[in-house]
Amino acid sequence: MRTFIKTLPARLGCHSSGTAHNPVVRHLRVIGGLAECPGCGLYQHVPELQPGQLATCPRCGQHLQRRRRTAPLAAPLAFCISSAAFYLAALASSLMTLNVYGRERTVDLLTGPMELMHEGWGEAGLLVGAVTIMAPAVAIGLMFAILYAGTRPTLPNWAPGILIWYEKLRPWSMVEVYILGIFVAYTKLTDMAHVDVGPAVYLIGGLMLTMAVSDSTLDTERIWKHRPVDSLTRMDDGAVVEIAHVHVDDVGMPPVERLVACPSCGLVGEMEHPVSNLRCVGACPRCGHSVWRRAPESLTRTTAYLIAAVVFYIPANLYPVMTFMRMGGGSGHTIIEGALELWSDGMIPLSLLVFFASITVPMLKIASLATMVIMTWRGSRRGLAQRTRLFRVVDMVGRWSMIDVFMISILVAVVRFNAMATVTANAGMVAFAAVVVLTLFAAWSFDPRIMWDAAGMNGRLVDGLPRAVLKMHDTDTDTDTAQGPSRPAQTSAAAPRPAANMEPNQA
C-alpha cells in the first residue's frame, strides 16, 4: 500500500467533518472508460481514440477528448520554447514611437500599466499588467513544467497541482486581445502624429500564435494517464475509502446519481449512495483536487456577479473613459463616442469591432447568463442544447471586451506631451474594466450542467436546486430514463473507427 494515508489531510481540499482517528473503511469504484460531459453532465463511454480523432458529446456537442497527429510532447515543447523567446524579446523591445512636432516618445509593454498607476488608477494598471505581462509568463512557465512532468514515466506529485493551476490561469493571458488594442490605438494616433510601430508589436503577434498552437497540441488526457490512482482516499466525512478499479464495459452503467467526476483530471467514481450537490465529496485519488458533483453555489455566485456587473455597466457607459487634450483644448470620450469617432473617420470595420466588443458583448453576456439562471431556477427544458452552446460562446468571447482598456493604457503611455497633447484615463475606464472582470467571474462560476439537472435530464435530483424543481421531478422513479443508458461519444476523424458501434462524422 502506498504512503497516501500519511498525506490525506494535506491533499483534502475541502473541510472534513469526520475524525481521522477511527475512520470507517468504505469502498469507492473508479470506473474506467467513462467520462462526464462538462457541458451537460451526460456520462458516456469514450473509447481509446486514434491520432486525428475527436470525441464529442452526442447530446450537446461539447468536445470531450482529442488526439492530435503531432508528437504529444515534442510539438507543444517546440512552440513553448518559441513562446518564451517571443515573450523575452517583446519585453526588451519598443512597442510604439510617437512623433509630435519633432518631439518623440517611445513606450514598451511596461509603460502603459506604470502610467495608469502613476495617474492614480492603480487597480486598472495592475489588471493590465497582470493579463499582458505576468499571466503570459506564468502560463509559459507552467507549460514547461507540465511538459517536463509528461516526460517522466510516472507523473510527479507536484505535477497535478501544476496542471490544475494552468487551467485556471491560462484564460487570464490576454495577448490576443492586446494585439487588437494596439491596432485600435494605432488608428487613433495616426490622425494626430507620425507613429512608428516597434518590433514588440510583431513579437507579441508571434507570441499569440505560438501560445495558441502550444495549447492546441497539448494532450492533457495523455499526461493524466501517467498519474496512477491511489488505493485509498478520504471523504468529506472523514471516512477512509478503499479504491476499486473497474471498467464500464465490465460493470455496465451505474445509477447516475451515485457518479461523480473530478473537475480537474476527469476521473469518474461511483459512490455507495447518491452524491450531494451541496457538499464536497473529498479528494480525488489521482490529482488530489477537491471533488464536487457540481460547482458549489453556482447559481448564487453567478447571480451576485451579474448584479455587480449591471451596477458597474451603467457608469461605464455614462462616464468618459479617457480625456484627450490637444493644444490646451479637449474633452472626455465615452465608449460609444469612441466608436462613433472611428465611424466618422471612415474606419467602419474597426468601429463595428469596438462597438461589438465593448458595448454589445458585455450586455449580451449579462442578458444570456441571466436568462440561463432564471430558466434553471424554473427547471425549464426549453432549448437545453442551444443554451449550452450559447454558454460556450459567452465563455469564449468575454475576454475580448478588454480591447478598450488595453487601448487606453497604450494611449495614456504614448501621448504624454504636456500642453501639446496628452491622454488621461477617467473613471469610466475603471468601471468598464470592472464589468469585464465581473462578467468573466460570472461565466466561470456558472455550471452549465445544472441546467440539465433542473430539467430532469441527469437522473433523480438530490439537492442543490429550488424545492419546487426538486418536487417537480420527485415523482420520476425511473432514474435511468432521464439519464438514458451509457452512450458512446461521437468521434470525428478521417482515421478508422475506434469501436464498431461508433457513428463518426467526417471532419
N, C-alpha and C positions, 0 to 999 in steps of 0.2 A: 504494500500500500504506500502510496506517495505521502509526502510530508504536508499534504494540503491542509490537514486538520490544524496544524500549528498556525497557519496563516488565515484561518477562517474569519476572525474579527476584522482583520485589515482589508480583506477583499470584499466584505459585505458592504455595499454602498448605500444601504438604507437601514433605518432603525430596526433593531431587533428587540422584540418584546418578550422573548423567552429567556431561558437560562442555559448557559453552556456547560454547567456542572453535571447535570443529569439529562443529557439530550435523549430524545426519543428517536430511534432509528426507523425511518420510513424508506420507501422506495420511490424513485423517480426514473421514468423511462425516457431516454434520449432517442428520438426517432429519426433515423437516417433516411435520406431521400425525400423528406417532406420539408416544404418551405411555406411561409406565410407571406401573402402579398401585402406590402406596406401600404398599398392604396385602398384596398377593400377588405382585407382581413381574410381572404379565402385561403385555406390550406390546400395545397396541391402537390402532386408528385412531380418533382423535377429530376429527370434522368441525367446521366452524365452527358454533357454536351461536347461536341467535337469543335475543333478550331473553326471559327467563322459562323457559329450558330448562336442564336439569340432565343432565350426563353421569355415569353410574355404571359401575363395573366389572361386567361380566356374570358374573364368577367369584366375587367376594367381596362385592360391593355397596358398595365404597368410592366416595365421591364424588370425581370427577376434576376436573371444571370445572363452573362455574355462571354463567349470565348473568342478572343482575338486571334487572328492568324499570325500576328507578330510574336516575337520572343517574349515570354511573360515577364521577365525581369530586365533583359538587356535593352529592350526598346524603351520602357519608361526611364531607365537609368540614363540612356543617351540623351533624352530630352530634358531630364532633370539636370544633368550637367550643363546643358545648353542654357537652361533657365538660370542657373546660378551665374554663369558667365554674363548673360544679358543683364541680370539684376545688378551685379557689381559694377559693370561698365556704365549702366544708367545712373547709378548713384554718383559716379565720378565725372559725369558729362553734364553739359549745359542743356537746359530744356528749351529755352527761348531767349532771344535777344531783341529788345525793342529800342528803336532809334527815333527820338522825338527832337527835331530841330538840332541835330548834332549831338544830343545827349543820349547815351546808351545805358541800358540796364539789362544785365544778364541774370537769369534765375535758373535754379535747379529744382530737383524734387523736394528738397527740404525747405526751400524758401517760402512756399505757399503756407504750409502749416505754421511756420515760425511767424509769419506776418499776421496771420489770424490771431495767434496768441498774443502778439505784441499789441494788437488793436483792442484787446480785451475779450475776444471771443475764444477763450481757451477751450471750451467744450468742442466747438466746431474744428478748431485746429488739431486737437487730439484725435478727433474722429477721422479727419482727412489723413493725418499722419499714420494712424493705425491701419487703415484699409489700403493705403497706397505704398507704405514703406515697411511697416512692421509685419503685417499679415502675409505679404508675399515671401518675405524672408523666413518666417516661421513655417509656412507651407512647404517651401523648398527644403528646409532643414528636416522637417518631419518626413518628407518623401524619401530623402536619403536614408533616414533611419529605417523606414518601412522596407525599402529595397534591400538594405543590408540584412535586416532580420529575415527577409524572404530567402536569402541565400543559405541560411543555416538549416541543417537537417530537421531541427525542431525549433519552433518559434520561441525565442527567449521570453522570460517572464515579463520584461519591460515592454515587449512589442505590442501586446493588446492595448495597453494604455495609449501608445503612440497612434495606433490605428483609430482608436475612438476619438482622440483629440483632433486628428487630421480631418475626420468627417465633420466635426463641429466647427473648426476654424477655417476650413477651406472656403466656405461661402463669403467670408469677410475679406478675402483678397479680391479687390475690385479693379484689377489692372485694365480689363477690357472696357469698363465704364470710364475710367480715367482717360483713356485714349479719345473717346468721344468728347469728353470735357475739354481736352486740349484743342480738338478740332473746332468746337464752338467758340472757345476763347480766341483762337487764331482768326476766325472770320470776323469777330467783333473788333479786333485790333488792326486789321488791315485798312480800315477806313480812316484811322487817325494817325498812323505812323508806319514806318517801314519795319517789318517783322522778319527776323531770321529764325527759322526752326533749327534747334540744336540737335545733335546726334542722339540725345536721350529720348527724343520722340520715337525715332526708328528702333532704338533698343527696347523701349517699352512695348512697341508693337511686336517685336520678336519675342519678348518675354511673354506676352499674352498668348501667342501661338504655341510656344513650347510648353507652357504650363497646361494649356488645354489638351494638347496631344499627350502629355505625360499622364494626365488624369484618365484620358480615354484608353490608353494602352495598359493601365494598371488593372490587374485582375485580383481584387481583394479576396474573392472566394477561394482562389487557389492558395493564397497566403494563409487564410484561416485554416485550411486543411492541414497545414504544418503544425498546428497547435493541438496537442492531444487534449481530450476531455478528461477532467479529473474524476476519480472514482467516488469521491464524496464531496458534498457541498452542504451549506447551511441555509435553511429557510428563514423567513422573516420572523417566525415564532420561536426561533432558537433551536429547532429540531435539526439534527444531523440527518442528511438524506443520502442514501446509497444509490449510485447511478447504475442503471442497467442500459445496455445498448441493444437496440433492435432496429430493424428496417421496415419501412412501411409496406413493402411487398410481402413480408412475412406475417405481420400482425394485422394488416388492414387499417382502415381509417378509424381512429378512436373518436369518442364524443368530443365535439369541437369545444365545448365549454370547459373541458379539462386540459386543453392545449394552451401553451404559451411559448412565444418565440422571443429570443434575445434581440433587443433593438439594435445591437451593435454587430454581432457576428452571425445572427440569423439562426442559431441553434434552436431546434424545436424540441420541447419536452412535454411529457404527459404527466399531470399530477393525479393524485388519488381522489381529488374532489374538484368541483367546479372552481375556477380561478376567479378571484375578485378583481374588479377594475379599480378599486379604491386603495388597495394595499400593494406594497412591493412584495413580490414573491420571494426574492432572495438574490443571491449572487449567481451569475452564470458560471457553470463549471468549466467553461472553456476560456472565457475572456475576463471573468470577474466583474463584469458590469452589472449594475442593479437592474433587475428584470421586473418590468411592469407589463401586465397584459395590454394596457392602453396607456398613452401618455397621461400622467397624473393631472387631474383638474384641467383637462384640455379646454372644455367649454368656458369655464370660469376665467381662466387666464386669457384666452383669446378675446373674450368679451371685454375684459379690463383693458387690454392693449388697444382694442378698436375704439373704445370710448376715449382713451387718452389721445389716440391719433386724430380723432374728429376734433377734439379740443384744440390741438395744435394746427390742424389743417386750415382753420378759419384765419388766424393771424398770418399764417404762412402765405396766404394769397392776398391778404389785405395790406400788409405792411411791405415796404420795399426790401428787397434782398440785397441791394447794393446801391451806392451813390457814385455817379460818375461826374467828376469835376474837371472842367477844362477851361483854362484861361480865366479862372475865377468864377465861372458860372457852371451850373449843372443842377441835376435833380436826381431823386431816387427812382429806381426802377423795380417794379414788381415782376413776378414771374411771367404774368400774362403780357405785360408791357415789353418784356424782353423778347417774347415770341413774336409779338406784333412788329417790333423793330426789325427783326430778321426778315419778316414777310415784306415790310415796306422797302427793305434794301434789295429785294429780289431773290433772297435766299429761301425760297419757298420750301424745298425739301428739308433744309435744316430747321426752319421754323416749325414745320409739322413734327419733326423729331423731338424738338424741345417741348412743344405743346403736349405731345403724346406722353413723353417720359415723365415730365414734371407736373402735369395737371391731370391728364386722363388716367394714367396708371395708378397713382395713389388713390384717386376717387373710386376707380373700378375695383381696386384691391379691397378697400373698405366695404364697398357695397357687396362684392362677391363673398367675402368672408362672413359678413353679417347675414347674408342670405343662407349660407351653409349652416351657421349656428342656429338660426331660427328654425330652419327645416329639420335640423337634428333634434331640437327640443320638442318639435311636434311629431317626430317619428315618421316623417314623410318618406314614401318610397318613390316619389316622382323624380325622374332624371338622375338616378344614382350614378350611373356610369358617366354621364355628362358632367355632373358636379365633381366627380373625382378627377376627370381630365381638366376641368377648369381649375381645380386646386393646384394641379401640377403646373399649369401656365402661370397662375398667380405666384407660386413659389419661385418660378424661374425668372420672371420679369421684374420682380420687386427691386432688385439692386440697381436697375437702370435709371431709377429716379434720382440717383446721386449725381447725374450729369451736371445739373445747375450748381450744386455745392462745389464740385471739382472746378467748374468753370470760374466761379467767383474766387476760389482760392488761387487760381492762376492769375486772374486779372489783378487781384489785390497785391500779388507778389511782383508783377512785372510793371504795372503802371504806378510808379512812385516818383513823380517829378515835381513835387510840391505844388506851386500855383499853376504850373504849366498843364499838368494832367495828373490826376490822382483818382484811384478807385478805392473805396472803402466798403466794408461789409456792414450790413444792417441786421436788425433783429429778425426780419423776415427769413433770412437765410438760416438762422439757428432754429427757428420754428419749423422750417421745411425739413431740415436735417433730422429733427426730432420725429416728424411724420414718417420719414423713410425708415428710420430705425424701429419705430414702434410697429409699423406695418410688417416689417421683417420679423419681429418677435411674435406678432400675432399669427403669421403664417407658420412659423416654426413651432408654435405652441399647439396649433390645431392638428388633431389626429384624424385624418380622413376616414379611418376605419370605423369610427363611432357613428358616422352617417349610416353605414351598412348595419351596424349593431342596432341602432334605433329603429331601422326599418325591418328588423327581424330576419336579416339575411345571413347572420353568423351564429345560428343556434339560439338556445334559450339565453335570455339576458339574466345576469346575476345581480348586478348593481351598477352604479355609476351613471345612471340616466334618470330623468324625472319619473316619479311614481306613476304618472299617467301612461307613460310609454311602457314601463315595466308591466303594468296591469294589462295593457292592451295586448301584449304578447304572452302573458302568463297562461292563457288558455291553450296555447300551442304546445301540445305534449310531445310532438314528434320533432326532436331537435335535428335529426338528420335531414328532415325535409327542408328546413330553412337553409342549412348549410349545403346540403347536397353531398354526394359521395366525393371522395378524393379524386379530383380531376387532374389529368396531366396538363402541364403548362404547354402552351403553344410554342413551337420553335419556328424560327425563320432563318433560313440559310440556303446556300447552294450545296452544302455538304450533305452526305447521306443522313437519313433519319436516325436519331439516337435510339428510338424504340419503335416497335411495329405499330403501336396504337396511337402514335403522334399524328397530328394533322398540320404539317409545316406549311407555312406561306412563303412563297419565294420572295426574297428581298429585292 
